[in-house]
Each structure stands twice: as structure tokens, then as C-alpha cells.
Amino acid sequence: MTNPMPDPDARSESIFLRLPSRLELLGLLDSFTTSLCDRLEFDADASSQITMSVIEAGTNAIQHGHRRDASKLVDIEFRVRPEALEIVVHDVGKGFDLKSVNGNVTSTEHLMDLRGRGIYIMRACMDQVDWVFDDQGTTCRLIKRRPAPAQAG
């Protein structure tokens, strides 16, 4: 008798948050993300990168996706996998044209721009960042590889 193939998702868990589109609630998202990063044993640099990226994605959902309409909810899912932390931020906004967003905001022509750094920050801090725009809204997916488990010695 053979054992069935293991379910790859059986070793993962998801945590869901749903927040009204209010910028003052980003502090809660920051605190939760920091706590989760500590639990997953990300170092201080990686934890800061993840938290900054999640706050940027949340800010974009609230400001651009929902135009600060508190009646609209931002859904955030933290998918904890053995190899990575995946964060999915969803709003019901129509999305945006990725090609029209500033490329490298550190270039001379963009240094004085007042806006447009969020996507650059997310891409610089995370291992993978992508978006899906469909009739359900905008979904931003952030992925950061988890540190290797410490060896018992």
C-alpha cells in the first residue's frame, strides 16, 4: 500500500485581515506584520522590508483603490509557507497601468517626485511582487523567502 501524495498546502496556514479603508488603521497592519515576522524568525532587516512593503500595499489600496472610502474594505491574507511568506492585498479599485508608473525613482529625473515610490520600494524589498487587475478589483501579491531553520548544535 502506498501513501498518498502529501498536500503541499497542508504545511501552510493563512491569516486573514479585513480593514476599512482608513489610513489610521495602517498602524494595526504594521503591528500585526511585525509580530508575524518575529514569529517566523525573519531578521530585523527582512522584517523591516516586509513591513514597509505591506504598509505600502495597504496605503495604495486605501488611497488609490478605494479613494479613502471607509465603507470599502481592504482584504489582506498572510500565507505562511515553509519556504516563504506571501502577502496578498486586495481592494475593489479598477487598478492602474503598471507601465505608467515611475521606473527607478532614484534616477535624476524622478528624485524630486512627490509620489510614486511605493511600487519601487515593494520591488526593492521583496523577492517577488506582482499585481492582478480584474473585474473583482486589484490584487497585489508580495513574496519574501523565509530564513533557513537554525541548525541544532
Secondary structure, 3 states (H helix, E strand, C coil): CCCCCCCHHHHCEEEEEEEECCHHHHHHHHHHHHHHHHHCCCCHHHHHHHHHHHHHHHHHHHHHHCCCCCCCEEEEEEEECCCEEEEEEEECCCCCCHHHCCCCCCCHHHCCCCCCCHHHHHHHHCCEEEEEEECCEEEEEEEEECCCCCCCC
